[in-house]
């Protein structure tokens, strides 16, 4: 990684870590009033490859298709004000009690570019998450250069098993499609060669990531796995029987 890229990463990470020590806020408008200049400063300092986003999560049941309240350098993920949350928003809203602040994790755009991301969550006086401030840095040019050097430079090993992956798209459907594609890719074989257990593994992964809570999630997964909606639900039941804690999130009407 170049010195400039390392400086950009360090600056964004330092800013995000300082934001993690913030107090509580009564509304998203209050957060915007305080942090809109900070967002502009971070984006200007880090350059056009650094996107800074504030998501409004204050509604009792936020519409994740329309959470972006403010954004700088939206061209990085192709989003704008009124645009969608990333894939992490689903899991965060299902677990209000957890500490979801995360720094330096991997993000993936709809066109396959990898980002370095950090997220900080704001709470109100009742402890409920009402907003998220996210920094997403595009290192795709550096990754292309690194790929050319892979044959010459040894690869450093890293343990990122405990870090989240974040997926971005112009709308929530695009986010869902990227998540489904990544889960299928991790199986390591084409869909037509997948076994029943492989398809169950895909459903389990996507269920844990919250995709089944998205509108038409089961239908889109079934289509990508080339199975019927009924079969997808049967596989989902089997996946959840191996992970009982996921059963409470069943998207089917009761």
KATAPE-V581757 format. One record per residue. RES is the residue in three letters. PHI is phi in whole degrees, 0 to 359 (* if undefined). D_FIRST is the distance of its C-alpha to the first C-alpha in Angstrom with 2 decimals. Layout:
res=RES phi=PHI d_first=D_FIRST
res=RES phi=PHI d_first=D_FIRST
//
This chain:
res=UNK phi=* d_first=0.00
res=UNK phi=289 d_first=3.83
res=UNK phi=297 d_first=6.71
res=UNK phi=297 d_first=8.32
res=UNK phi=294 d_first=6.29
res=UNK phi=295 d_first=6.55
res=UNK phi=295 d_first=10.04
res=UNK phi=299 d_first=10.86
res=UNK phi=298 d_first=10.28
res=UNK phi=297 d_first=12.23
res=UNK phi=295 d_first=14.84
res=UNK phi=295 d_first=15.50
res=UNK phi=294 d_first=15.79
res=UNK phi=296 d_first=18.06
res=UNK phi=296 d_first=20.16
res=UNK phi=294 d_first=20.61
res=UNK phi=295 d_first=21.65
res=UNK phi=291 d_first=24.17
res=UNK phi=293 d_first=25.53
res=UNK phi=295 d_first=26.17
res=UNK phi=265 d_first=28.93
res=UNK phi=289 d_first=30.93
res=UNK phi=273 d_first=34.59
res=UNK phi=262 d_first=36.56
res=UNK phi=224 d_first=37.49
res=UNK phi=275 d_first=40.59
res=UNK phi=204 d_first=39.17
res=UNK phi=291 d_first=36.18
res=UNK phi=301 d_first=37.74
res=UNK phi=295 d_first=37.55
res=UNK phi=297 d_first=33.86
res=UNK phi=298 d_first=33.26
res=UNK phi=300 d_first=35.29
res=UNK phi=281 d_first=33.22
res=UNK phi=255 d_first=29.67
res=UNK phi=301 d_first=29.74
res=UNK phi=297 d_first=29.01
res=UNK phi=294 d_first=26.18
res=UNK phi=301 d_first=24.64
res=UNK phi=297 d_first=25.03
res=UNK phi=296 d_first=23.55
res=UNK phi=297 d_first=20.39
res=UNK phi=294 d_first=19.89
res=UNK phi=292 d_first=20.76
res=UNK phi=290 d_first=18.47
res=UNK phi=275 d_first=15.30
res=UNK phi=101 d_first=16.28
res=UNK phi=294 d_first=17.58
res=UNK phi=273 d_first=14.82
res=UNK phi=249 d_first=15.94
res=UNK phi=266 d_first=19.18
res=UNK phi=235 d_first=21.52
res=UNK phi=230 d_first=24.57
res=UNK phi=246 d_first=27.75
res=UNK phi=259 d_first=29.76
res=UNK phi=268 d_first=33.50
res=UNK phi=243 d_first=34.60
res=UNK phi=278 d_first=37.85
res=UNK phi=294 d_first=40.38
res=UNK phi=305 d_first=42.31
res=UNK phi=228 d_first=40.93
res=UNK phi=302 d_first=37.95
res=UNK phi=277 d_first=37.60
res=UNK phi=291 d_first=33.99
res=UNK phi=281 d_first=34.29
res=UNK phi=215 d_first=34.59
res=UNK phi=248 d_first=32.73
res=UNK phi=285 d_first=30.53
res=UNK phi=266 d_first=32.30
res=UNK phi=202 d_first=29.72
res=UNK phi=207 d_first=26.39
res=UNK phi=241 d_first=24.01
res=UNK phi=57 d_first=21.89
res=UNK phi=297 d_first=23.59
res=UNK phi=297 d_first=22.49
res=UNK phi=299 d_first=19.23
res=UNK phi=247 d_first=21.48
res=UNK phi=76 d_first=24.62
res=UNK phi=250 d_first=26.62
res=UNK phi=212 d_first=28.99
res=UNK phi=304 d_first=31.51
res=UNK phi=90 d_first=33.78
res=UNK phi=278 d_first=31.19
res=UNK phi=272 d_first=30.43
res=UNK phi=288 d_first=28.74
res=UNK phi=273 d_first=26.01
res=UNK phi=295 d_first=26.95
res=UNK phi=290 d_first=26.54
res=UNK phi=302 d_first=29.45
res=UNK phi=298 d_first=31.98
res=UNK phi=295 d_first=31.22
res=UNK phi=298 d_first=31.06
res=UNK phi=290 d_first=34.47
res=UNK phi=279 d_first=35.99
res=UNK phi=222 d_first=35.15
res=UNK phi=292 d_first=35.87
res=UNK phi=279 d_first=36.26
res=UNK phi=283 d_first=32.80
res=UNK phi=268 d_first=29.89
res=UNK phi=262 d_first=27.40
res=UNK phi=304 d_first=24.89
res=UNK phi=214 d_first=21.44
res=UNK phi=225 d_first=17.95
res=UNK phi=74 d_first=14.46
res=UNK phi=267 d_first=16.01
res=UNK phi=274 d_first=15.37
res=UNK phi=241 d_first=17.23
res=UNK phi=228 d_first=18.44
res=UNK phi=275 d_first=20.13
res=UNK phi=298 d_first=23.37
res=UNK phi=264 d_first=21.85
res=UNK phi=91 d_first=19.29
res=UNK phi=286 d_first=16.08
res=UNK phi=262 d_first=13.95
res=UNK phi=243 d_first=13.55
res=UNK phi=252 d_first=12.56
res=UNK phi=233 d_first=16.02
res=UNK phi=219 d_first=18.32
res=UNK phi=222 d_first=22.12
res=UNK phi=232 d_first=24.98
res=UNK phi=249 d_first=28.62
res=UNK phi=262 d_first=31.65
res=UNK phi=237 d_first=35.07
res=UNK phi=269 d_first=38.59
res=UNK phi=294 d_first=41.22
res=UNK phi=274 d_first=42.28
res=UNK phi=89 d_first=38.85
res=UNK phi=272 d_first=38.15
res=UNK phi=291 d_first=34.73
res=UNK phi=240 d_first=35.28
res=UNK phi=198 d_first=31.87
res=UNK phi=222 d_first=28.12
res=UNK phi=250 d_first=25.40
res=UNK phi=235 d_first=22.11
res=UNK phi=242 d_first=18.70
res=UNK phi=231 d_first=16.65
res=UNK phi=250 d_first=13.29
res=UNK phi=270 d_first=12.59
res=UNK phi=249 d_first=9.15
res=UNK phi=299 d_first=11.28
res=UNK phi=296 d_first=10.46
res=UNK phi=291 d_first=6.80
res=UNK phi=297 d_first=8.59
res=UNK phi=296 d_first=11.17
res=UNK phi=294 d_first=9.31
res=UNK phi=296 d_first=8.03
res=UNK phi=299 d_first=11.72
res=UNK phi=291 d_first=12.98
res=UNK phi=261 d_first=11.51
res=UNK phi=304 d_first=12.75
res=UNK phi=286 d_first=15.98
res=UNK phi=251 d_first=14.74
res=UNK phi=253 d_first=12.14
res=UNK phi=292 d_first=13.51
res=UNK phi=275 d_first=12.44
res=UNK phi=280 d_first=12.15
res=UNK phi=277 d_first=14.98
res=UNK phi=216 d_first=15.03
res=UNK phi=255 d_first=18.16
res=UNK phi=248 d_first=17.91
res=UNK phi=299 d_first=21.59
res=UNK phi=267 d_first=22.67
res=UNK phi=269 d_first=20.18
res=UNK phi=283 d_first=21.54
res=UNK phi=254 d_first=20.43
res=UNK phi=239 d_first=21.27
res=UNK phi=239 d_first=22.62
res=UNK phi=238 d_first=23.27
res=UNK phi=203 d_first=25.92
res=UNK phi=291 d_first=28.24
res=UNK phi=212 d_first=30.98
res=UNK phi=292 d_first=31.67
res=UNK phi=296 d_first=32.85
res=UNK phi=295 d_first=29.52
res=UNK phi=301 d_first=27.79
res=UNK phi=300 d_first=30.34
res=UNK phi=296 d_first=29.90
res=UNK phi=295 d_first=26.12
res=UNK phi=297 d_first=26.90
res=UNK phi=295 d_first=29.69
res=UNK phi=298 d_first=27.66
res=UNK phi=292 d_first=24.93
res=UNK phi=295 d_first=27.76
res=UNK phi=292 d_first=29.38
res=UNK phi=300 d_first=26.24
res=UNK phi=294 d_first=25.90
res=UNK phi=292 d_first=29.43
res=UNK phi=87 d_first=28.26
res=UNK phi=208 d_first=31.28
res=UNK phi=298 d_first=32.87
res=UNK phi=303 d_first=35.13
res=UNK phi=294 d_first=38.21
res=UNK phi=259 d_first=37.57
res=UNK phi=286 d_first=37.02
res=UNK phi=274 d_first=39.67
res=UNK phi=301 d_first=41.29
res=UNK phi=296 d_first=39.21
res=UNK phi=297 d_first=35.97
res=UNK phi=293 d_first=37.08
res=UNK phi=296 d_first=38.08
res=UNK phi=297 d_first=34.65
res=UNK phi=297 d_first=33.08
res=UNK phi=297 d_first=35.61
res=UNK phi=298 d_first=35.01
res=UNK phi=299 d_first=31.25
res=UNK phi=290 d_first=31.87
res=UNK phi=296 d_first=34.70
res=UNK phi=294 d_first=32.56
res=UNK phi=273 d_first=30.06
res=UNK phi=91 d_first=33.00
res=UNK phi=297 d_first=33.24
res=UNK phi=292 d_first=36.93
res=UNK phi=273 d_first=37.53
res=UNK phi=280 d_first=36.42
res=UNK phi=300 d_first=39.23
res=UNK phi=65 d_first=39.99
res=UNK phi=299 d_first=37.32
res=UNK phi=298 d_first=39.66
res=UNK phi=297 d_first=40.85
res=UNK phi=290 d_first=37.42
res=UNK phi=295 d_first=36.37
res=UNK phi=301 d_first=39.72
res=UNK phi=297 d_first=39.31
res=UNK phi=290 d_first=35.88
res=UNK phi=270 d_first=37.29
res=UNK phi=59 d_first=40.45
res=UNK phi=228 d_first=42.79
res=UNK phi=282 d_first=45.36
res=UNK phi=299 d_first=44.96
res=UNK phi=297 d_first=47.60
res=UNK phi=295 d_first=45.77
res=UNK phi=300 d_first=42.51
res=UNK phi=294 d_first=44.41
res=UNK phi=296 d_first=46.00
res=UNK phi=295 d_first=42.64
res=UNK phi=297 d_first=41.38
res=UNK phi=302 d_first=44.42
res=UNK phi=292 d_first=43.71
res=UNK phi=297 d_first=40.05
res=UNK phi=285 d_first=41.26
res=UNK phi=293 d_first=43.98
res=UNK phi=270 d_first=41.26
res=UNK phi=219 d_first=39.54
res=UNK phi=304 d_first=42.53
res=UNK phi=294 d_first=40.56
res=UNK phi=275 d_first=39.40
res=UNK phi=298 d_first=43.01
res=UNK phi=294 d_first=43.49
res=UNK phi=262 d_first=41.00
res=UNK phi=303 d_first=43.09
res=UNK phi=283 d_first=42.89
res=UNK phi=286 d_first=46.39
res=UNK phi=297 d_first=49.20
res=UNK phi=245 d_first=51.56
//
